[in-house]
Amino acid sequence: MLDSPLSSAPADDAVREPLPAEAAGSRDSRPRPSLDLLIWDAPNIDMTLSTVIGARPTAASRPRFDAIAAWFVAAAGEPAAAGRDGNAPDVEACVFANIPPVPGTLQRWVEALRGFGYAVFARPKAQPDDDIDQDMLDHIAVRSHSHHLRRLVVFSGDGRNFAEPLEDLARQGTQVVVVAFSEVAGYAISSDLIDFIDIEDVPGAFVEPLDRVRLDALPADGAWLRPTRSLRDFVSSYTARRT
């Protein structure tokens, strides 16, 4: 397990932490260690979770990071997944989060993640358009230089920022896996280069089944999809907007 903290360098730096000698232009012939890397886009997963269940998530409907860590490490440790040196690859899991001016319970959440073995990159959210997309892409770039990036698992439904760079990595030989909700991850589902897993298919990721009906897993005799909003409430707001 990698144990180096994520750098807090200024946002306009292209690389978040110093590259090892072999990545910085050295002619050292030593092979780079193999790495399986997990990237968690916390704002995107939180937003899309609310969208697919049509409600504010509760403790029972939030992902379990302990189970997700176990699933990720188990795949890296399988004998068939040995790195170039014949050993199981290193593993690193990173959660990227925007922190509002009043963190509230996020302090406990961050400390819990660190206790599960996740590194956390926390950026203050001072403005509505502050985000961490470039921080995630920069860290992926750092690791793709310092290591042989064997497998990259990205928890995000954000195709606008991730589709092109992830497909580029896949062309270079990295196994790229996107884990998100099928309702909002069309970029990964339709890609010939990216493997897609619905987050609810990760064993133990949720305490109980989410209140959603997946269009990619409908029962043979169909399913009723209940409204997520009262018809009268919608018409009332629609009428108010028109007037």
Buried (B, 14 or more C-beta within 10 A) or exposed (E): EBEEEBBEBEEEEEBBBEBBEBBEEEEEEEEBBBBBBBBBBBBBBBEBBEBBBEEEBEEEBBBBBBBBBBBBBEBBEEEEBBBEEEEBBBBBBBBBBBBEEEBEEBEEBBEEBEEBBBBBBBBEBEEEEBBBBEBBBBBBBBBBBBBBBBBBBBBBBBBEBBBEBBBEBBEEEBBBBBBBBBBBBBBBBEBEBBBBBBBBEBEEBBEEEBEBBBEEEEEEEEEEEEEEEEEEEEEEEEEEEEE
